[in-house]
Amino acid sequence: MTRLVHLSDLHFGAHDELLVAAVERRADELKPDLIVISGDFTQRARTDQFGQACEFLGRLKTKGHEVLGVPGNHDVPLYDVLRRFLSPLTRYRRFIDDSLCPFHELPGAAVLGINTARSLTFKDGRINRAQVDFIRDTFARTRDNVAKILVTHHPMFALPVGHGPELGKAIGRQELALGAIADAGVDLLLAGHNHRASSHHASELVTGAGEALVIQAGTATSTRLRDEEQSFNLIEVERGEVMLTVQAWNGDAFVARDAGRFVQTDKKWESATGEKVAEAT
């Protein structure tokens, strides 16, 4: 079984050092095969904030952890207009990863990250045709017996933001993305952005979504919360089976809180209890 730690929305610059240290301790305890970070490494894309994020990644790697990350909208400068439009992700590429669409292949999973942060959209995300082709081509080269996992900062769907009726926006050019996801046979979609941990079945959220299981992470280290405590996900993957355990902050440490097991039968995901993963939204 492949073990992934799924972090998101670290927001260095609006973070809590106590939480950062606790994430590192818990990651060491969980011993993941890969740590996935779905964007917003920084609060305002400043050099010192990227430096803090870089030091965090350095400590993880020193402990032997492999890391795959993608940018978020907060990793694009907001107030520095020239940098925002002329070199929006220069600091990200210098401090975090030169690749904006990283790929990591594990014995039981193929994980691809896609950058959805854009200068023009400010908060919302988009995907382009070149990225759509890249998703298809990359997963076409992977083995058939591995779980195919796509990581973005912005959710592909209009998922809940808080515990009320409010929904976040779906990714721009959603139809293009969904076609590629379905064609590539993507099994899991991992995202963040909304600071809320949840899991959904893609085909129940939007028509033509394919058969992917959608997993959203909360914020791991930010002090900016939306109706729930800081958290991240432990995702254990076998072909046709996923165990998702939310690691929630209890004031002293990150501990296992909610757990769900999902099984894939005839390319459809359902909970191990036989219930639907989520109602249509």
VENCOR-V310573 format. One record per residue. N is the residue number from 1. SS is DSSP state (H for helix, E for strand, L for the rest). NEAR is the number of other C-alpha atoms within 10 Angstrom. D_LAST is the distance of its C-alpha to the last C-alpha in Angstrom with 1 decimal. Layout:
# VENCOR-V310573
n = [N;N]
ss = [SS;SS]
near = [NEAR;NEAR]
d_last = [D_LAST;D_LAST]
This chain:
# VENCOR-V310573
n = [1;2;3;4;5;6;7;8;9;10;11;12;13;14;15;16;17;18;19;20;21;22;23;24;25;26;27;28;29;30;31;32;33;34;35;36;37;38;39;40;41;42;43;44;45;46;47;48;49;50;51;52;53;54;55;56;57;58;59;60;61;62;63;64;65;66;67;68;69;70;71;72;73;74;75;76;77;78;79;80;81;82;83;84;85;86;87;88;89;90;91;92;93;94;95;96;97;98;99;100;101;102;103;104;105;106;107;108;109;110;111;112;113;114;115;116;117;118;119;120;121;122;123;124;125;126;127;128;129;130;131;132;133;134;135;136;137;138;139;140;141;142;143;144;145;146;147;148;149;150;151;152;153;154;155;156;157;158;159;160;161;162;163;164;165;166;167;168;169;170;171;172;173;174;175;176;177;178;179;180;181;182;183;184;185;186;187;188;189;190;191;192;193;194;195;196;197;198;199;200;201;202;203;204;205;206;207;208;209;210;211;212;213;214;215;216;217;218;219;220;221;222;223;224;225;226;227;228;229;230;231;232;233;234;235;236;237;238;239;240;241;242;243;244;245;246;247;248;249;250;251;252;253;254;255;256;257;258;259;260;261;262;263;264;265;266;267;268;269;270;271;272;273;274;275;276;277;278;279;280;281]
ss = [L;E;E;E;E;E;E;L;L;L;L;E;L;L;E;L;H;H;H;H;H;H;H;H;H;H;H;H;H;H;L;L;L;E;E;E;E;E;L;L;L;E;L;L;L;L;H;H;H;H;H;H;H;H;H;H;H;H;H;H;H;H;L;L;L;L;E;E;E;E;L;L;H;H;H;L;L;L;L;L;H;H;H;H;H;H;L;L;L;H;H;H;H;H;H;L;L;L;L;L;L;L;E;E;E;L;L;L;E;E;E;E;E;L;L;L;L;L;L;L;L;L;L;L;L;E;L;L;H;H;H;H;H;H;H;H;H;H;H;H;L;L;L;L;L;L;E;E;E;E;E;L;L;L;L;L;L;L;L;E;L;L;L;L;L;L;E;L;L;L;L;E;L;H;H;H;H;H;H;H;H;H;H;H;L;L;L;E;E;E;E;L;L;L;L;L;L;E;E;E;E;H;H;H;L;L;L;L;L;L;L;L;E;E;E;E;L;L;L;L;L;E;L;L;L;L;L;L;L;L;E;E;E;E;E;E;E;E;L;L;E;E;E;E;E;E;E;E;E;L;L;L;L;E;E;E;E;E;E;E;E;E;E;E;E;L;L;E;E;E;E;L;L;L;L;L;L;L;L;L;L]
near = [15;18;21;22;23;29;27;33;31;27;27;27;19;15;20;15;12;12;22;16;14;17;22;15;14;15;19;14;9;12;14;21;18;20;21;24;29;30;29;27;31;30;24;22;28;19;14;13;21;25;18;16;21;19;14;16;18;15;13;19;13;10;12;14;17;15;20;21;29;29;31;32;28;21;27;29;23;20;10;13;12;11;16;20;15;10;13;22;22;17;20;26;14;14;17;22;18;13;17;18;20;17;18;14;14;13;12;17;23;19;25;24;27;24;25;26;28;21;20;11;11;14;16;21;26;18;21;15;12;8;17;17;13;16;22;19;13;14;23;13;9;15;14;11;12;20;25;24;22;22;29;28;31;32;26;28;21;16;22;19;18;17;11;8;9;11;15;16;18;16;20;18;14;17;14;15;23;22;16;22;26;16;14;19;20;23;26;22;24;26;30;28;26;24;27;25;25;17;18;23;25;27;18;18;18;15;11;14;22;23;21;25;25;24;22;28;28;30;29;30;29;27;17;16;16;15;12;15;20;27;28;30;26;22;22;18;20;17;17;17;19;25;18;20;19;23;25;22;21;13;10;9;16;21;15;16;12;11;13;15;16;22;18;18;10;7;13;17;25;20;18;16;11;10;10;15;21;17;9;13;13]
d_last = [31.0;29.9;29.1;27.0;26.7;23.7;24.5;22.9;23.6;27.2;28.2;32.0;33.6;31.3;31.5;33.3;36.1;35.8;32.3;33.4;36.3;34.1;31.7;34.8;36.2;33.1;32.8;36.4;35.8;32.8;34.7;31.9;32.8;30.8;29.3;26.3;25.7;22.6;24.1;25.4;28.7;30.2;29.6;31.5;32.7;36.3;39.0;39.5;35.8;35.7;39.0;37.4;34.5;37.1;39.2;36.2;35.6;39.4;39.6;36.8;38.7;42.0;40.7;39.9;36.2;34.7;32.1;29.7;28.0;26.3;26.5;24.1;24.2;26.5;28.9;29.7;32.3;31.1;34.4;36.8;36.1;38.6;37.3;33.7;34.4;37.5;36.7;33.2;33.0;36.8;36.7;33.7;35.7;38.8;37.6;34.6;34.7;36.2;33.6;30.2;28.9;30.4;30.5;31.6;32.4;32.9;34.3;31.0;28.5;28.4;26.6;26.1;25.2;24.3;24.9;22.2;24.2;25.9;28.6;27.4;23.8;24.8;21.5;19.1;19.5;20.5;21.8;24.9;26.4;28.9;26.3;24.5;27.9;28.6;25.5;26.7;30.3;30.0;28.0;30.3;33.2;31.8;32.8;30.8;31.0;29.1;25.5;24.3;22.4;21.2;21.2;20.1;19.9;16.9;13.6;12.9;9.3;7.8;7.7;8.8;12.4;13.9;13.5;12.7;9.9;10.9;9.0;11.5;12.2;11.7;15.2;17.7;18.7;15.5;16.7;20.0;18.6;16.4;19.5;21.6;19.4;19.4;23.1;24.0;22.4;20.7;19.8;18.3;16.7;17.8;17.1;17.7;17.9;15.6;18.1;15.7;16.0;13.1;12.5;9.7;10.5;10.1;10.4;7.4;5.3;7.7;10.8;13.9;12.7;15.5;15.9;15.5;14.5;12.9;14.8;14.8;18.1;19.1;22.3;25.4;28.3;27.3;28.2;25.2;22.7;19.3;19.5;20.5;23.6;24.4;23.3;23.2;22.3;24.8;23.5;26.0;25.6;27.5;27.0;24.4;23.8;22.2;23.0;21.0;22.8;21.9;25.2;25.2;27.9;30.0;32.5;34.9;33.1;29.9;29.4;27.1;24.6;21.6;21.9;20.0;21.3;19.4;21.3;21.0;22.5;23.0;20.8;17.7;16.7;16.5;17.7;21.5;21.2;19.7;16.3;13.0;12.0;8.5;6.4;3.8;0.0]
